[in-house]
Amino acid sequence: MPKMKSKSGAKKRFRATATGRFKRGQKGMRHILTKKSQKRKRQLRKSALVHETNEKQIRAMLPYA
């Protein structure tokens, strides 16, 4: 049986953690940054975990992660 393919967009957006969860980047740091506070922009730099309700979908898109 051939290998399954991962979704290219998901490969670029999500990384698996050691515990099996998925990390993701925050939205909101591309443009219109002048009206956002320094605190808000600083906090947006950090990564976040994917919510438990979406982990099954991410796992299907990344079969080898």
N, CA, C and O atoms as CSV, one atom per row, in Angstrom:
chain,resi,resn,atom,element,x,y,z
A,1,MET,N,N,0.847,-1.183,0.000
A,1,MET,CA,C,0.000,0.000,0.000
A,1,MET,C,C,0.900,1.256,0.000
A,1,MET,O,O,1.879,1.310,0.744
A,2,PRO,N,N,0.577,2.245,-0.816
A,2,PRO,CA,C,1.432,3.438,-0.860
A,2,PRO,C,C,1.318,4.281,0.401
A,2,PRO,O,O,0.365,4.167,1.172
A,3,LYS,N,N,2.323,5.131,0.582
A,3,LYS,CA,C,2.312,6.028,1.740
A,3,LYS,C,C,1.198,7.056,1.586
A,3,LYS,O,O,0.856,7.449,0.471
A,4,MET,N,N,0.638,7.486,2.706
A,4,MET,CA,C,-0.376,8.538,2.688
A,4,MET,C,C,0.318,9.884,2.559
A,4,MET,O,O,1.444,10.055,3.027
A,5,LYS,N,N,-0.352,10.835,1.926
A,5,LYS,CA,C,0.214,12.172,1.781
A,5,LYS,C,C,-0.322,13.077,2.880
A,5,LYS,O,O,-1.486,12.992,3.271
A,6,SER,N,N,0.562,13.947,3.367
A,6,SER,CA,C,0.146,14.973,4.319
A,6,SER,C,C,-0.375,16.169,3.543
A,6,SER,O,O,0.038,16.399,2.406
A,7,LYS,N,N,-1.280,16.936,4.146
A,7,LYS,CA,C,-1.762,18.169,3.530
A,7,LYS,C,C,-0.661,19.223,3.650
A,7,LYS,O,O,-0.188,19.505,4.751
A,8,SER,N,N,-0.254,19.802,2.526
A,8,SER,CA,C,0.865,20.740,2.520
A,8,SER,C,C,0.592,21.963,3.381
A,8,SER,O,O,1.489,22.432,4.081
A,9,GLY,N,N,-0.620,22.486,3.344
A,9,GLY,CA,C,-0.954,23.661,4.143
A,9,GLY,C,C,-0.866,23.366,5.630
A,9,GLY,O,O,-0.426,24.214,6.407
A,10,ALA,N,N,-1.278,22.179,6.030
A,10,ALA,CA,C,-1.231,21.792,7.442
A,10,ALA,C,C,0.208,21.587,7.909
A,10,ALA,O,O,0.540,21.894,9.054
A,11,LYS,N,N,1.063,21.066,7.022
A,11,LYS,CA,C,2.478,20.871,7.377
A,11,LYS,C,C,3.125,22.190,7.761
A,11,LYS,O,O,3.946,22.247,8.676
A,12,LYS,N,N,2.745,23.264,7.046
A,12,LYS,CA,C,3.349,24.570,7.280
A,12,LYS,C,C,2.790,25.257,8.521
A,12,LYS,O,O,3.435,26.155,9.062
A,13,ARG,N,N,1.610,24.858,8.984
A,13,ARG,CA,C,0.928,25.585,10.050
A,13,ARG,C,C,0.982,24.922,11.419
A,13,ARG,O,O,0.873,25.605,12.438
A,14,PHE,N,N,1.148,23.602,11.461
A,14,PHE,CA,C,1.052,22.879,12.728
A,14,PHE,C,C,2.283,22.029,12.968
A,14,PHE,O,O,2.863,21.472,12.036
A,15,ARG,N,N,2.683,21.935,14.252
A,15,ARG,CA,C,3.771,21.054,14.660
A,15,ARG,C,C,3.287,20.213,15.836
A,15,ARG,O,O,2.586,20.717,16.713
A,16,ALA,N,N,3.653,18.950,15.856
A,16,ALA,CA,C,3.261,18.068,16.945
A,16,ALA,C,C,4.184,18.281,18.140
A,16,ALA,O,O,5.387,18.486,17.972
A,17,THR,N,N,3.620,18.233,19.345
A,17,THR,CA,C,4.421,18.323,20.562
A,17,THR,C,C,4.787,16.913,21.006
A,17,THR,O,O,4.309,15.931,20.438
A,18,ALA,N,N,5.629,16.819,22.015
A,18,ALA,CA,C,6.062,15.512,22.514
A,18,ALA,C,C,4.910,14.731,23.135
A,18,ALA,O,O,4.937,13.501,23.163
A,19,THR,N,N,3.897,15.440,23.635
A,19,THR,CA,C,2.763,14.778,24.272
A,19,THR,C,C,1.666,14.419,23.287
A,19,THR,O,O,0.652,13.842,23.680
A,20,GLY,N,N,1.848,14.752,22.000
A,20,GLY,CA,C,0.860,14.391,20.998
A,20,GLY,C,C,-0.140,15.481,20.665
A,20,GLY,O,O,-1.026,15.278,19.835
A,21,ARG,N,N,-0.008,16.641,21.307
A,21,ARG,CA,C,-0.873,17.771,20.961
A,21,ARG,C,C,-0.277,18.485,19.755
A,21,ARG,O,O,0.764,18.072,19.244
A,22,PHE,N,N,-0.923,19.552,19.296
A,22,PHE,CA,C,-0.416,20.303,18.156
A,22,PHE,C,C,-0.268,21.772,18.509
A,22,PHE,O,O,-1.150,22.364,19.130
A,23,LYS,N,N,0.868,22.363,18.106
A,23,LYS,CA,C,1.114,23.791,18.283
A,23,LYS,C,C,0.705,24.501,17.008
A,23,LYS,O,O,0.744,23.928,15.919
A,24,ARG,N,N,0.309,25.768,17.160
A,24,ARG,CA,C,-0.053,26.592,16.010
A,24,ARG,C,C,0.391,28.018,16.279
A,24,ARG,O,O,0.623,28.410,17.422
A,25,GLY,N,N,0.503,28.786,15.207
A,25,GLY,CA,C,0.827,30.194,15.348
A,25,GLY,C,C,-0.432,30.993,15.622
A,25,GLY,O,O,-1.542,30.519,15.378
A,26,GLN,N,N,-0.258,32.206,16.128
A,26,GLN,CA,C,-1.399,33.076,16.402
A,26,GLN,C,C,-1.752,33.861,15.140
A,26,GLN,O,O,-0.882,34.128,14.310
A,27,LYS,N,N,-3.006,34.226,14.995
A,27,LYS,CA,C,-3.414,35.083,13.886
A,27,LYS,C,C,-3.304,36.538,14.316
A,27,LYS,O,O,-3.215,36.841,15.506
A,28,GLY,N,N,-3.310,37.428,13.341
A,28,GLY,CA,C,-3.388,38.835,13.661
A,28,GLY,C,C,-2.075,39.595,13.648
A,28,GLY,O,O,-2.018,40.721,14.142
A,29,MET,N,N,-0.998,39.002,13.085
A,29,MET,CA,C,0.288,39.695,13.078
A,29,MET,C,C,0.776,40.006,11.665
A,29,MET,O,O,1.963,40.267,11.472
A,30,ARG,N,N,-0.104,39.982,10.687
A,30,ARG,CA,C,0.306,40.209,9.300
A,30,ARG,C,C,0.286,41.691,8.932
A,30,ARG,O,O,1.237,42.200,8.339
A,31,HIS,N,N,-0.787,42.374,9.281
A,31,HIS,CA,C,-0.919,43.780,8.898
A,31,HIS,C,C,-1.852,44.487,9.873
A,31,HIS,O,O,-2.391,43.867,10.789
A,32,ILE,N,N,-2.037,45.783,9.672
A,32,ILE,CA,C,-2.819,46.641,10.576
A,32,ILE,C,C,-2.281,46.508,12.006
A,32,ILE,O,O,-3.026,46.221,12.943
A,33,LEU,N,N,-0.979,46.723,12.146
A,33,LEU,CA,C,-0.340,46.556,13.445
A,33,LEU,C,C,-0.253,47.858,14.234
A,33,LEU,O,O,0.020,47.831,15.434
A,34,THR,N,N,-0.483,49.002,13.577
A,34,THR,CA,C,-0.287,50.279,14.263
A,34,THR,C,C,-1.315,50.509,15.355
A,34,THR,O,O,-1.011,51.138,16.369
A,35,LYS,N,N,-2.518,50.013,15.165
A,35,LYS,CA,C,-3.557,50.236,16.177
A,35,LYS,C,C,-3.511,49.210,17.312
A,35,LYS,O,O,-4.239,49.348,18.296
A,36,LYS,N,N,-2.676,48.197,17.188
A,36,LYS,CA,C,-2.567,47.180,18.238
A,36,LYS,C,C,-1.497,47.592,19.243
A,36,LYS,O,O,-0.468,48.152,18.867
A,37,SER,N,N,-1.741,47.316,20.503
A,37,SER,CA,C,-0.806,47.710,21.555
A,37,SER,C,C,0.435,46.816,21.524
A,37,SER,O,O,0.410,45.710,20.983
A,38,GLN,N,N,1.512,47.317,22.112
A,38,GLN,CA,C,2.757,46.552,22.192
A,38,GLN,C,C,2.534,45.245,22.941
A,38,GLN,O,O,3.069,44.206,22.553
A,39,LYS,N,N,1.751,45.290,24.007
A,39,LYS,CA,C,1.471,44.088,24.795
A,39,LYS,C,C,0.757,43.042,23.948
A,39,LYS,O,O,1.096,41.859,23.984
A,40,ARG,N,N,-0.228,43.490,23.190
A,40,ARG,CA,C,-1.003,42.568,22.344
A,40,ARG,C,C,-0.114,41.942,21.269
A,40,ARG,O,O,-0.202,40.739,21.023
A,41,LYS,N,N,0.737,42.740,20.628
A,41,LYS,CA,C,1.621,42.221,19.587
A,41,LYS,C,C,2.656,41.261,20.174
A,41,LYS,O,O,2.994,40.253,19.554
A,42,ARG,N,N,3.153,41.574,21.362
A,42,ARG,CA,C,4.125,40.702,22.022
A,42,ARG,C,C,3.509,39.350,22.350
A,42,ARG,O,O,4.148,38.311,22.178
A,43,GLN,N,N,2.263,39.365,22.824
A,43,GLN,CA,C,1.601,38.109,23.166
A,43,GLN,C,C,1.236,37.293,21.929
A,43,GLN,O,O,1.156,36.067,21.995
A,44,LEU,N,N,1.017,37.963,20.811
A,44,LEU,CA,C,0.685,37.256,19.575
A,44,LEU,C,C,1.885,36.522,18.980
A,44,LEU,O,O,1.708,35.627,18.154
A,45,ARG,N,N,3.102,36.884,19.386
A,45,ARG,CA,C,4.289,36.198,18.880
A,45,ARG,C,C,4.382,34.768,19.381
A,45,ARG,O,O,4.985,33.918,18.726
A,46,LYS,N,N,3.796,34.497,20.526
A,46,LYS,CA,C,3.894,33.174,21.132
A,46,LYS,C,C,2.979,32.194,20.397
A,46,LYS,O,O,1.967,32.587,19.817
A,47,SER,N,N,3.350,30.926,20.431
A,47,SER,CA,C,2.512,29.902,19.816
A,47,SER,C,C,1.424,29.475,20.798
A,47,SER,O,O,1.511,29.734,21.998
A,48,ALA,N,N,0.412,28.825,20.267
A,48,ALA,CA,C,-0.703,28.343,21.084
A,48,ALA,C,C,-0.973,26.888,20.714
A,48,ALA,O,O,-0.504,26.401,19.686
A,49,LEU,N,N,-1.721,26.214,21.549
A,49,LEU,CA,C,-2.098,24.833,21.276
A,49,LEU,C,C,-3.425,24.797,20.530
A,49,LEU,O,O,-4.300,25.634,20.749
A,50,VAL,N,N,-3.556,23.816,19.647
A,50,VAL,CA,C,-4.815,23.597,18.945
A,50,VAL,C,C,-5.833,23.078,19.954
A,50,VAL,O,O,-5.499,22.266,20.816
A,51,HIS,N,N,-7.057,23.539,19.847
A,51,HIS,CA,C,-8.108,23.111,20.767
A,51,HIS,C,C,-8.396,21.622,20.587
A,51,HIS,O,O,-8.265,21.079,19.490
A,52,GLU,N,N,-8.787,20.977,21.675
A,52,GLU,CA,C,-9.030,19.524,21.652
A,52,GLU,C,C,-10.072,19.122,20.615
A,52,GLU,O,O,-9.982,18.043,20.029
A,53,THR,N,N,-11.058,19.982,20.385
A,53,THR,CA,C,-12.128,19.644,19.437
A,53,THR,C,C,-11.635,19.599,18.001
A,53,THR,O,O,-12.302,19.013,17.148
A,54,ASN,N,N,-10.485,20.203,17.707
A,54,ASN,CA,C,-9.956,20.217,16.341
A,54,ASN,C,C,-8.786,19.261,16.131
A,54,ASN,O,O,-8.309,19.106,15.007
A,55,GLU,N,N,-8.328,18.630,17.184
A,55,GLU,CA,C,-7.141,17.769,17.067
A,55,GLU,C,C,-7.364,16.573,16.151
A,55,GLU,O,O,-6.436,16.151,15.460
A,56,LYS,N,N,-8.552,16.025,16.130
A,56,LYS,CA,C,-8.849,14.880,15.269
A,56,LYS,C,C,-8.704,15.266,13.800
A,56,LYS,O,O,-8.195,14.481,13.000
A,57,GLN,N,N,-9.147,16.466,13.442
A,57,GLN,CA,C,-9.034,16.945,12.064
A,57,GLN,C,C,-7.571,17.159,11.675
A,57,GLN,O,O,-7.164,16.812,10.566
A,58,ILE,N,N,-6.791,17.722,12.577
A,58,ILE,CA,C,-5.369,17.964,12.301
A,58,ILE,C,C,-4.640,16.634,12.140
A,58,ILE,O,O,-3.791,16.486,11.262
A,59,ARG,N,N,-4.975,15.673,12.988
A,59,ARG,CA,C,-4.329,14.360,12.918
A,59,ARG,C,C,-4.616,13.676,11.574
A,59,ARG,O,O,-3.765,12.960,11.046
A,60,ALA,N,N,-5.811,13.897,11.028
A,60,ALA,CA,C,-6.156,13.313,9.726
A,60,ALA,C,C,-5.361,13.977,8.600
A,60,ALA,O,O,-5.012,13.327,7.614
A,61,MET,N,N,-5.077,15.271,8.751
A,61,MET,CA,C,-4.314,15.982,7.726
A,61,MET,C,C,-2.828,15.674,7.796
A,61,MET,O,O,-2.123,15.768,6.792
A,62,LEU,N,N,-2.341,15.299,9.000
A,62,LEU,CA,C,-0.920,14.988,9.203
A,62,LEU,C,C,-0.781,13.560,9.731
A,62,LEU,O,O,-0.575,13.368,10.930
A,63,PRO,N,N,-0.889,12.566,8.868
A,63,PRO,CA,C,-0.915,11.180,9.363
A,63,PRO,C,C,0.382,10.720,10.007
A,63,PRO,O,O,0.361,9.762,10.781
A,64,TYR,N,N,1.513,11.364,9.720
A,64,TYR,CA,C,2.797,10.901,10.258
A,64,TYR,C,C,3.344,11.836,11.329
A,64,TYR,O,O,4.501,11.696,11.726
A,65,ALA,N,N,2.549,12.779,11.805
A,65,ALA,CA,C,3.023,13.707,12.844
A,65,ALA,C,C,2.764,13.159,14.226
A,65,ALA,O,O,3.097,13.805,15.219
